[in-house]
């Protein structure tokens, strides 16, 4: 830790960094930050910086408001997209109480606690998300956002090799910026819907990846804004086309050994891997409110748009919630599980913690893995799916929250503070949504009824 702190202090001095942004995340995954100067950095690294937690959604109550933002020096990065002659860096912070104990409202602490549970079983946890998003023209100043449907910047489709256009150029600059920041990108491409794009991140440990997801969202928006366009990770910004998912590949390692791999098994899946998948399937409904936390998330999770609606598993099948990709020949370490439900607007700390805890519960309690689904579930009737015992994910935020509210697993995973606040917040969001009269209702009912 001292070496990392020394590296940060030396780099700030050598690179002439003028401001350091201290980043953290509220319970919903909305990024927060405040700036300090280099003169305050050493104190921040050693003692943390006090701020009013009652101003942050899901943090402290007014009567117990002050908390500390404690920078994690491993997360130090220069921000190359800020090029006005004053170099700026950022560090992700853990939020702790004034007595030095972890603050229970900090999403990063929720994930740390889940990772400690995995370490107690001898495992380390890795993640590699595929982040989908849309580009649209920036709303005009003073305009009523949402009054009109967004207009795509391009009309490309999946993997389309377009001539150089604005959206492609902005995506390319985003990838280059991420690489300059030390964030390796495995793929980037045009996605299926008009103006929809994807950036796939190379796998790393889950805490680093959760930090990275927050960084990617911010960088994508910053680079887009510099070109007067909007990058949005809203799950379903346009009707009639696919929404944006964050299919995430997960694996457990025992030291240097992939705990999901078994060469002798017909699927090359170990018993640990099978029980992890069984845990995800059994608890998929309970964790849905976290992996898909917005009213809009459930506009994506509908049949007909390649969304993972059905709680089943298979190999290379896009209609199921858990997909097991074929491992690369000769690369045992590539055995992994792809959980296809999350969307890119989720809080990655809470989402990864929920997935990990569901899988670990399957391992600890010896859940049996159901038979693999070989059919295209989109083509089966409701009766056929019922006969196969295949459930569906919650169909709305309200359904998902009520599943979560009854879940001991989620109460344990999130901790009392986050669990209770999250449920209150999401019930309020659903109540606000129900009170709206939409354009759909006006078109359908105003004249005919």
Buried (B, 14 or more C-beta within 10 A) or exposed (E): EEEBBEEBBEBBEEEEBBBBBBBBBBBBBEBBBEEBEBEEBEEBBEEBBEBEBBEBEBBBEEEEBEBBBBBBBBBBBBBBBBEEEEBBBBBBBBBBBEEEEBBBBBBBBBBBBBBEBBEEEEBBBBBBBBBBBBBBBEBEEEEEEEEEEBEBBBEBEEEEEEEEEBBBEBBEBBBBBBEEBEBEBEEBBBBBBBBBBBBBBEBBEBBBBBBBBBBBBBBBBBBBBEBEBBBBBBBBBBEEBBBBBBBBBBBBBBEEEBBBBBEEEEBBBBBBBBBBBBBBBBBBBBBBBBBBBBBBBBBBBEEEBBBBBBBBBBBEBBBBBBBBEEBEEEEBBBBBBBBBBBBBBBBBBBBBBBBBBBBBBBBEEEBEBBEBBEBEBBEBEEEEBEEBEBBBBBEBBBBBBBBBBEBEBBBBBBBEBBBBBBBEBBBEBBEEBEEEEEEEEEEEEEEEE
